[in-house]
Amino acid sequence: MTAASSGSQTRSGAGPTDAALVIAARAGETWAQEALFRRHARMALGLAHRLLPSDAEVEDIVQDSFVFAIQRLGALNNPQAFAAWLGSIVVRTVQKRLRHRRMLTRLGLRRPDVIDPDAVVSSQAPPEIAHELRRVYTILEQLPAEERVALVLRRVDGLEIAEIATRMSLSTSTIKRRLAAAEVRLERASGR
């Protein structure tokens, strides 16, 4: 069965739905796996870049996340929720990398990363948003992985606490604690 004959088109008629692609990919159809990648690579790359700005490993993280997702499509309960599920995988992959890096830094095997906020923040961003993003990106390297990811998902991506909890596979109360701790560090760093 081909994508065109599956009958599962998106509302715009632009191709099969994510659910149809997931079902075909589960059946081993490489065209469906490739279509999922083409459809969601930009979202995954953007998310990884916001969590790890100016990082040479961002594309590797996206690649690793897609490989993991394709290998575990059977675990996805709602095939139409592929994008959100993939976003969660990207978040968890980034968290693992951050924890690994922190350990290597503590052992003296790696130098700490320095994020240049001006390289991350668009010159066309409104001044108040640019200022806020610079504040956030200035302190990211000081935060533990979970606080860092929660803060970026909240302050940069604008996700609600429940969405962050889903993406990070944590409870909403844990997310609230992580965000509160990150906000305290952010305020201290800002001299407030």
MIVONU-974924 format. One record per residue (C-alpha): x, y, z. Coordinates in steps of 0.1 Angstrom, whole numbers, plus 5000, padded with zeros to 4 digits. Layout:
residues N
XYZ...
end
This chain:
residues 192
500050005000501450344991501050675009498750794982496450494983496250475021493350725022494650885054495351235042495951545064493251805064495152015039495451705016499251745018499851385025499251105050498651195086501151125113499050825124499150675089502850725086503450575121501350265112503250225079506650285096505750015122505149785093508749845082507950095053511050305049509250565029507050625060510050655082511650905058508351095056508251125094511851245095511151505068508051625084509451665120513151715116512852095117510852095149513251855165516252055154514752375166513952225200517452075204519052405194517052605219518052355246521752345235522352665216525552695195526352335200527952115174526151805186522551935179522251745147523551425163520951465191518251495165519551195146519850985178516251095188514850985154516650655155515250585190511750695180511750475149513050175168510350215195507350315174505550015190505550195223503650495209500050455221498550735200500150735165498751085158500851215188504151145171505351505171504851545209506351205215509451285194509751625213509851425246512551195232514651505221514251655256515351335273518251295249519451645256519051585294521251275291523951475272523851755297524351525326527151345308528851665300528551795336530151475349533051505324533451875334533551775371536151515364538251765345537851585312535951865295535752235297532452395306530452525277529952905273526853015256527153355238523553495242524153735214524853445190521553285200519153575202517853715169518754075162515154115150513654005184511754285202513954445228512154315258512153955245515853985235516654105270514753815286516453555263519853695271519153665308518053305304520953195281523553365303522853135333522052805315525452645320525152705358521952505360521452125366520151955335516551925347516352285358517952405325515552215303512452315323513452685322514052685285510752495278508952755300510753085292511853025256509252775242506452915263505052575273502652535302503752335332501652035323503252025288506752055303505951765327504851555297507951635277510251575306508351265319508051425354505151515376503851875375504951925411508451825402508452065373507152345396510152275420512652265391511252595377511252765411514852665417515852785382513953115387515853175420519153125402518053345373517053625397520353595417522353615384520453915374521254085407517654115419
end
